C-alpha cells in the first residue's frame, strides 16, 4: 500500500510537471537525498529554500539544535525553521537561528514545541517551502539572497505564538513592539575570528499582544523582557488568536544596519509572500533554463533539475552590498571588513572534480571573482583555502585551490595574478598549516625528499601522495602557461611522484614506509590505512593528469581496460580496515551492487570515463549511463552517498550533458553518453551550445558517430572553447557500440606524458 501511494504521488507530480513544461522549478524536489543517517547516506541534504549561490538558505529542522542531521525524512516532527548554511551533516552548521509557531500555550523547549507533520502536506521547491502540521498550523517560506519571507497561519480561535531560538553558542535579541520588529545576533559554529556575528532583523506585519525573552539551556522565560544576551538567548511574541502573520528576515555578517539595508533592498517592496515567491520562482526558472533538456522521460528531467538545483547552491556568497551598491564582506579569515567579493561553504577535495568545472562553464563571471577571492583569502589568513566553512577548516586532503586556479587559467579566465597564485601554492606545498591535514601538506618533507608520503608514519599517506602529484601538475601547468620556468621545474619534477606508490607486482597503488618497503598483508578491498575513505580499487585511478603513464604501468590499453572492467566485476566485498566498522561509504558501495565501484564517494567518480584514454570509449558511454540510471533519482533516496556541496549533483549534471572534467587544469571535458535527446546550454556570453543525440533512449546509449558544427568529430573529448563559442554537437545514438570511433592517437584526451 505504501509503495502504491508513493507511486501515485510521483505520477501526479510528473503530470503537474508535464502540464507546465517551461516552469522548470516544478521538476525540482528539494527533499531529494534527505533520507539519510549516520549509518546510511542517500545525499545528506536538507530541503533547501534559497536563491542560486545565496548567502543564506532556509530549511525545516527535525534534528536537535547542534545536530548535523538537521532534517531527516523519516522523522515525524519539525521543531523549527532555520536560517542555515550547512555544507554537510559531518561538518554541522554555523550562523543559525530558527523560528517556530506554537498554539494554545507558550512552549519554548525544542522537544516539547515540536509538531507532527506528514510529507503529503509538505511542498519542497527552490522558491517555496510549505508544510501544514497535524494541528493545522501552516508555515510557508520564500527566499531572497540574504533573507526570506515567511508566513505562519494559525488555526482560527487558537492562541498564536512565535518562538525565536538562538540555537547554540552566544546570541542576543532585542524586541521593538511599536515597530513590530526584532533584531539580534547569533555566534554559533567554530573557528571564527574575534568579533564575528551574524546580525539579523525581523519585521512582522501583525502587532504583538505579548512578548518576552528566554534561554534554551533551562528554557527559562522572562515575560515582558525586551532584550537578552548570553548563551542560547531567544525571544517569543504573541499575536491575536487565529492570525496569519508574515515576517521578513534578513541578516548580515557586518552590522544590524547592513541587515536592515539588505532587508529593505531585497524584500522591502514585497507586500506579501506571494510577491517574494513569484520573484524567486522567476529567478530559478531563468537559472534552470540555462540548460534546457528535452526527451521522453519526465522522471529523468526531475532528476536532472533536482541535481542542477543542488549544484547551484555552492559556493555561497559571503559578500554583501553596501549603501552605494558596492560589494564588501566581513572576512572569516582575518576578522576585518574588506571591499570586494568573498565566497565560502565548500570543500575543494570534493568540488574541484565537477562542481567548479560546471560553474566555470555556466557562470564564468562569478567564477572569475571567486579566483580573486581565493587569493584574497590567502593574503588574509596566510593559506589558500582547502575547506572554507566559512573560514579555513583544513579538512580532507590535498591542496586543490591550485586546481581551481590552474583550471580557470587553462579555460581563459584572467581575473587573477598567476604569479600570486603560484607563490601561494609553493608556500602551501612546502609547509604545514595549523588547521587540518589539507591546510598545507602532511608529510611534505618526505614527499619532497623521497618522492612519496610514507605510511604508517603519516595517515592516509598513499592517497595524499596521489593528490599532491596531481596538485603539482596543476602548479606546473599554470607555470608553463605563464612561462615561469622556476615553478615549472619545481612542480614538474614532482608531478610524477604517483609512480613511487605504484606496485607493479599487484598493479595497485600501495603504502610504503620511509625505507621503501611495501606494507604487509595487502588486500585491495581493505579500506582506510594509507587511503582516504576508500581502498586500493578506488585510489589506483587517481592520476588525473597522466592517464597514459598509468596505462603504461598497468601494461597497456587492453590490460588497463580489463582492470577497469574488474572494478565492476569483482565482488562488492568490504574489509573495514583501520575504520574498525562499516562506515556509510562502505554500506553504500555494497548497496549499489556494482562491484568495487563506490560512486557515493569522490575518489572513483571519474573512473568510468577512463576507457576513453585506452581506446574503448563505448564502455565509458555504457557505464556512465548505467551509473546515472541506477544510482540517481529525484526522491528522498536520490543519491548513492553524500551529496557534498554540489559535487555529486554536478557529476550528474555534467554526465547528463554527455561529458565530464576528468582533469581540471586542462581545457577538456571527456565524453560519456548524454541522457537526453536534445540539450540546449545557454551560455553567459549569449551563445548556445546544442547537443542533439538522435535516437537516444535507455537502450541506445552508444555514440556511433558525431559531428561538431557539421564537421565529422572523432575525439573522445570536447574543449571548453568548443562549448563556449557555441554551436551544435550532433550525435547518432545506437544500441550497439561503434568499435572504430575514438580509437586513434589524436582522439585520446590529455595526458601529460605520451
Protein Blocks (a to p, Z undefined) as FASTA:
>chain_A
ZZmmmmmmmmmmmmmmmmmmmlmmlmpcfkgopaccfklcchjpacddddehiabdcddd
fbdehiablbcfkbcbdfbdcddfbfbfklopehiacddddehiacfbfklmpccddfkl
cccdfkbccdddfkopacdddddfkbccddddddehiacdddddebeajddddddfknop
acddddedehiaehiacddddddfbdcfbdcdddfklopacehiabdcdehiacddddde
hiacdddddddfkbmklmmmmmmmmmmmmmbfklmmmmmmmmmmmmmmmpccddfblklm
mmmmmmmmmmmmbccdfbdcdfkopacdddfklopacedjddehiafklmmmmmmmmmmm
mmmmlmmmmmmmmmmmmmmnopacfbdcfbcnhpaedjfklmmmmmmmmnopafbcfklm
mmmmmmmmmcccfeojkgojehklmmmmnopacdfkbghklmmmmmmmmmmmmmmmmmmm
nopaklmmmmmmmmmmmmmmccfklopacdddfkopacehiafkbggjjbghiafklmmm
mcmklmmlmmmmnnpjklmmmmmmmmmmmccbdcekjnopacfklmmmmmnonojacfkb
mklmmmmmmmmmnopaklmmmmmmmmmmmmgccbfklpgbdfkgolmmmmmmmmmnopac
fbghiabdcddddfbfbdcdddfkopacddddehiafklmccfbdceehiacfbfbdcfk
lmmnopaddddddfbdcfkgopafklpccdfbZZ
